[in-house]
Amino acid sequence: MKFSNKVDEYRVKRRKKMKLPGTKRRRLILKQERVMQMNASEASEGSIYQSEIGLSTEADIEQIPDPIPKSNFGAVQKLKNMEAKYIIFDLETTGLIRQGAMPHITQIGAVAIESGNVFSTYVLPKIPIEPGAEETTGIVCDGTSVFAHGSKVTAVPIREAILNFLKWLGTFGKYGIILVAHNGRVFDFRVLSHAIDCIGLQEDFLEIVSGFTDSLSLIRSKHKKLEKYSQIFLAKHFCNETFSAHDAVEDVKMLSKSFSVVVSQSELSKAAYDAETPFLQDKFNSAKTLYLPSLNILVGNGVMKMNMAENVAGSGLGLHHLKLIHKRSGEDGLRNIFCAQTSRSKPRVTSDCKVLDYVVPKLCQVFFHDRNVVFYYLEVTLYKLVQCNDVS
């Protein structure tokens, strides 16, 4: 009897809640989001689900690439209910990141801040080491062997090196490790995540590592008036010590000493961002490099600004995809694709109404012409030149 009364009370409360303006508004928003996602799926997948599709020779079965989320360097959610372990690491490589091309790793060094445990391995690169990197790090490779400062060292392939590194990290526990590197956001995190992704160990890595913290950004925000922020200067300034720089192990040991003076572990935690971020950043940049050239003609003719074009390309869309979406679903299809949510619950490109109201109609004007968009814009450009000559 008591149970029946509680059920009745729950039903009454639920009915009242369902009638509240806020609840109705939320239901409407969710309904709109479902419709938008469904329409975006239709625009993405074409006629792939139509009946007897296999019998048609002109079936539209090309699928639009899945959206690539843009990295947002958000806080590490996994750390809310656990104690983090902080590992400082450093990479030596074959060179710098040049035009999006990643160098190969030649050495990985790491140290646990609390215990002082050290990890070190040399890596056999698959590309030549640049002369500048050889001079800076003292690491040389003849194609089969690696030498450090003139002495031959044991070096392993990158997959074995990463697996050994993950095994070592796993001894500190799972889902609570924060990797720290100096200028890591610009270099070390990107190079490491790219290498891990190339050998197919991203899931294994994310099972162990929760986040990254860039010590350079953290120290720069806390000590804004320092003359320099290099590791050599920080060691001298805060610890009054010198060390053998550009050796991965020596770098992490000295950075660990500097940290004991400069920052606290709580500050390291607050500055950390999600470990998946560099992987997303790498995928976004790769897609942008692939698709942005096809969108440059739209930028040059005022259809969209470069920032918008970069977001479109980085999400995995080129000019061909935009034309295909317009052919299938017109203006609504373009809007729905741009607004469709990614795996991180963010719009694929943008949900800003002002931006969409400016860009989408212009795209529709372009794609309305049956001719190739390039020829269309050549005609417009020639017309403008003729008009200018007439005026002059």
Salt bridges, closest charged atoms under 4 A:
ASP60 OD2 - ARG328 NE 2.57
GLU62 OE2 - HIS320 NE2 2.99
GLU114 OE1 - LYS85 NZ 3.85
GLU130 OE1 - ARG98 NH2 2.97
ASP197 OD1 - LYS283 NZ 3.57
GLU207 OE1 - LYS174 NZ 3.86
GLU241 OE1 - LYS257 NZ 3.36
GLU267 OE1 - LYS222 NZ 3.04
ASP274 OD1 - ARG344 NH2 3.36
GLU276 OE1 - ARG344 NH2 3.36
ASP282 OD2 - HIS194 ND1 2.88
GLU331 OE2 - ARG335 NE 3.23
ASP357 OD1 - ARG335 NH2 2.84
GLU379 OE1 - ARG371 NH1 2.86
